[in-house]
Amino acid sequence: MQANYGYSDGAGDWYVTVDTDACDGCGECVAVCPADLWELQADEFDPLSDDTVATIEEARRGDLRYACSPCKSPEGDGDGSARCAETCHVDAISFSW
């Protein structure tokens, strides 16, 4: 299942997508995120699953554009690709921007 975290506004779509079928709950994304957005928890989109997957903390989902920018933006510290997505060995994380 594709779990989408984020929002849309006049400037665009700001979503992080986690492929919960691919995510193995290793926690590497949690460890490398400088904004502390990630957490491991039960898959909220599949209540029948006992698997632990990476999710974006609910309280932080509305500020992804700003929280992820320093890591993703070539103008910031990043190179245009987020550390969480680069670290994910199963390619379960993607961004809409």
C-alpha positions in Angstrom: 0.0 0.0 0.0 1.2 3.5 -0.7 0.9 5.7 2.4 1.0 9.4 1.6 1.9 12.0 4.3 1.7 15.7 3.6 -0.5 18.3 2.0 -1.3 20.4 -1.1 -1.4 24.1 -1.2 -1.2 26.9 -3.7 2.5 26.3 -4.2 2.2 22.6 -4.9 1.9 19.1 -3.6 4.2 18.3 -0.6 3.9 14.5 0.0 6.2 11.8 1.2 5.1 8.4 0.1 6.0 5.2 1.9 5.4 1.8 0.2 4.3 0.0 3.3 4.5 -3.4 1.5 8.2 -2.8 0.8 9.1 -1.1 4.1 10.7 -3.7 6.4 10.7 -1.4 9.5 14.5 -1.3 9.7 14.5 2.3 11.1 17.4 3.6 9.0 15.2 6.5 7.8 14.5 7.4 11.5 18.2 7.5 12.3 19.3 9.7 9.4 16.5 12.3 9.4 17.9 15.6 10.7 14.4 17.0 11.3 13.2 14.0 13.4 10.1 13.5 11.3 10.1 9.7 11.1 8.9 7.1 13.6 8.3 3.4 13.5 4.8 2.2 14.3 2.1 -0.2 13.3 0.8 0.3 9.7 -2.1 2.7 10.2 -3.3 2.1 6.7 -3.5 -1.6 7.1 -5.2 -2.4 10.5 -4.9 -6.2 9.8 -1.1 -6.1 9.6 1.1 -6.5 12.6 4.1 -5.1 10.7 6.0 -2.1 11.9 6.7 0.5 9.2 8.2 3.9 8.9 5.7 6.8 9.2 5.8 10.6 9.5 4.8 11.8 12.9 1.2 13.0 12.6 1.9 16.4 14.3 4.7 17.1 11.7 2.8 16.1 8.5 1.6 19.7 7.8 5.1 21.2 7.7 6.9 18.7 5.5 7.7 21.3 2.9 9.8 23.3 5.4 11.1 20.4 7.5 12.5 18.5 4.5 13.8 21.5 2.6 17.2 21.7 4.3 17.9 18.1 3.5 16.4 18.0 0.0 17.0 21.4 -1.4 20.2 22.1 -3.4 20.0 25.6 -2.0 20.2 24.2 1.6 22.5 21.6 2.8 21.1 18.9 0.6 21.7 17.8 -3.0 18.1 17.4 -4.0 17.5 14.0 -2.7 16.5 13.3 0.9 18.6 11.2 3.2 15.7 9.0 4.3 15.0 8.0 0.7 18.7 7.5 -0.1 19.2 5.4 3.0 16.2 3.1 2.4 17.6 -0.2 1.1 14.2 -1.3 -0.2 13.3 2.0 -2.0 10.1 2.4 0.0 10.3 6.2 0.3 9.6 8.8 -2.4 8.8 12.5 -2.6 6.3 14.4 -4.7 8.5 17.4 -5.1 
